Amino acid sequence: MKCISVSALFLSCSLCCQLLVPLILSLCLSLSPSERRQGQHAALAIAAVVIIVGVPLWWRTTETYRAWLPVTQINELAKLQLQLSVDVEVVFARGTLTPEQQKKVPLTQTQDEEHMVDGEDLLMVVEVYIGQRRTAMLRIGAQMRVGRTLKQLLAHLEPRIQQVLQVMSFSHSDITAALSDRVRPSPGNKESLADSMRAFKSSPGYEITFSLLNPDPKSHRLHWDIESAVQNYIQPLLTKLAPVANFSIDSQILYYAMLGVNPRYDSSLSAYTLSADSLAHVINPVEARLGSNAASSNPVLNFLLYVPDAHHSPLYIHDHKKQKVHSNAFHSPRWGGIMVYNVNDFYGPDPVFPMDINISMAKVMGVFLAQLRLLLGVQSSATPPGFVVASCGSAGLADWELDRLMWSRTVENVATATTTITSLAQLLDQIGNIVINDNIAQQVSSTVTSLQLAVAELEAGNLGFALQYSKEAILASERAFFDPSLLHLLYFPDDQKFAIYIPLFLPMCVPILLSLLKMLSEARQRRKEKQAKRD
Amino acid sequence: RVTRKRSVDKAGQFFGSGHTNNWAVTCTSQFWFNYRHVANTLSVYRSVKRLGIPDSHIVLMLADDMACNHRNPKPATVFSHKNMELNVYGDDVEVDYRGYEVTVENFLRVLTGRLPPSTPRSKRLLSDDRSNILIYLTGHGGNGFLKFQDSEEISNVELADAFEQMWQKRRYNELLFIIDTCQGASMYERFYSPNLMALASSQVGEDSLSHQPDLAIGVHLMDRYTFYLLEFLEDIHPASTTNMNDLFKVCPKSQCVSTPGHRTDLFLRDPGSVLITDFFGSVRKVEITMETINLTSPVEQVEDKPVDGDLQRETHSYVDQLPVSEIIHQKPKQKDWHPPDGFILGLWTLILLVFFKTYGVKHLKHIF
């Protein structure tokens, strides 16, 4: 607005005194020719100043500053053609191949896979064993043992290896789930939909909160050694997941926090039960009382340990088939998990309240760790029949599971960052009034660079670098998209724009136009007179 | 075979609606005579809290000058019914944006997420692509705009653009937009993003009317559409299965005098299959944890070992106190010289002109 007023002021000042004079002179009939010519020169000079100096000045001072964005590169990235490559080493155990066959095995064999392989109905026999690190052992079917040709052997192995790779690295459904922003998953694949809804979206950091709920402090004095439990059980997993995201952990104890649901007494078990349908209503009343870290906007994972009060002990959770749940815990997608810990076993023959109870953290952390794996998207859907997976060990995460997570996170990050800058570019294109500052342009450029590097690393198969570049791309794209200066408040409907400019420019332009028209008509008259004279 | 069947059952729970959390954003206008707008918003806020959405997931924008207004005969209360049955202000109202913070700019910033980094969590809309959002706006409106705080306007084009930006960044799964103003239907005419459902209390050219005045308080307490909407919501509890088609029937013309309208063409699911609690409540999806991890290593006791005293002891240091004595006896800062203001110049010009007018120009040489 200031710019408009400055330029308008200049334009109107440039003619205020001078305009009236030649206008009056030119309108006066009793002017000498030299005075009239002076008037005409003045009008021409003013018109020239207005057009040559005034109009560009007005244009420059009222345009919005828009830094240059690499739109062509963004559009190229938007096509999102990713090439994911996995290096596989196949080691043949001694005795499976004859020496001649060994020599003829092709050293490398690339397989371009674009479609999902339909799962075959294999027999329920253990044929593949997937280990903790990145190895798997395949058992060749019985019919292949006796000398077959190399071709047949390889043909037999290929689909099996593909299947193993799909479990250990990524499959078509995993990638589709990671791209669920852009690609709505096909309705047939309900499992992957459930998986994609359960796990948190990729984020640079997560907050994990462990809460102990003690509704009955008069009866139970609970002691839980959360610090060392976190250090010993949870921290190894989080350290292993460090390339994927940052984690911050805190814990709290809530007293007099009740569940929102009344458990029912089941006389057959002589215990209280929570049915599966009532579990959905447990979380909300508790959530209102949970504290959270107000400093960051990272997603929060809540893990609650509920110790039922003495009157409602023991408390068991029943699943949909009214069976007792072994873990006595449940989780909510994208929120966290709740475990019920019964302490009535600790009551001696003559309980004296309040009782001191030490909670066995190994059992509790076992459940929380399993829920954490599910919520972070580490656990995948059921493995194909015939596969046996080794347990994940003390870190709670096998190497190949980490790889799997990194693949899907990288693809998700790349897709999200691409969508973000594409939509940002489209938005800025559509709305011409938004100011694009230099820092936004710089963020967008760095996003584009990081994305190109991430895509290149994915092609080469360097997972670690690809993930790092994709994280940088996401951070920069979010910063650019959510920059507070990009607010579209400069929306003026066209009629308002006219209403602003007409009172400023119309009174000024009318005299100029009139004087120019007058000069033109006089010139035409003179030409007519000259022609008449000649004739 | 067994594993596959179980996973289908599990997935069946999810397939009802694709959302995992709920958010609500509410808004209103200021001044004592707009009491009913605040009462509207607070009543909707209350219902939404009752049905389960926690305060951390509600962004309440309220001018908040009713309860403690000098004209309020019952201070610290806001009533929604003329028999003063329900004090909707209560003890646990958590207003996130109050007073002068309720502006069009802040509202659009909350929706699009373009807030300065210093904004706390409670003032942000931290929704993701699986969130169902309910937006309730009330106040004075016209054909294509809504008044904010009686001094600003938000137009339907801006609102539609804001929703489109939310969609681009996948900040919602489904969005329900309810507006209770005059000519409210004009506000949802320009929407063009998918998964939006909109309800308005009146069509273009019609006015939304208020419900009943209260003679003790002296103002109208509530608007008709919201009054009947709340009557409808009172029958909803967290486990109810009422769907959106019933919500569309709320407040027919006979009760509301204006014709409520709704828009569902941008919504992908059939409104008959959408539960009220999908938007107004917060019913969590829950899964039983089937697997656990066997952790056998014993927990190491953290002993209080006096290890090299320096490492264990955290060095606390305090920030230097403000040098109070220096501040008290500080000399005033030298201000930069500015040329005299226009007013001073004009005044001196006037004085000089008057002087020369009266005494003539020949006195000029005495000055210079």
Interface residues (C-beta under 8 A of the other chain):
Chain A: S180 D181 K190 E191 L193 A194 M197 R198 K201 D225 E227 S228 A229 Q231 N232 Y233 A276 L279 A280 H281 I283 N284 E287 A288 S292 A294 S296 S297 P299 I317 D319 H320 V325 H326 S327 A329 F330 H331 S332 P333 R334 W335 G337 M339 M361 A362 K363 M365 G366 V367 L369 A370 Q371 R373 L374 Q379 S381 A382 S391 C392 S394 G396 T419 T420 S423 Q426 L427 I431 F481 F482 D483 P484 L486 L487 H488 L489 Y491 P493
Chain B: T3 R4 S7 V8 D9 K10 A11 G12 F14 F15 G18 T20 N21 G52 I53 P54 D55 S56 V104 E105 L108 R109 T112 G113 R114 L115 P116 P120 R121 S122 R124 L126 D128 D129 R130 S155 V157 E158 D161 A162 Q165 Q168 K169 R170 P238 A239 S282 V283 R284 K285 V286 E287 I288 T289 M290 E291 T292 I293 N294 L295 T296 S297 P298 V299 E300 Q301 V302
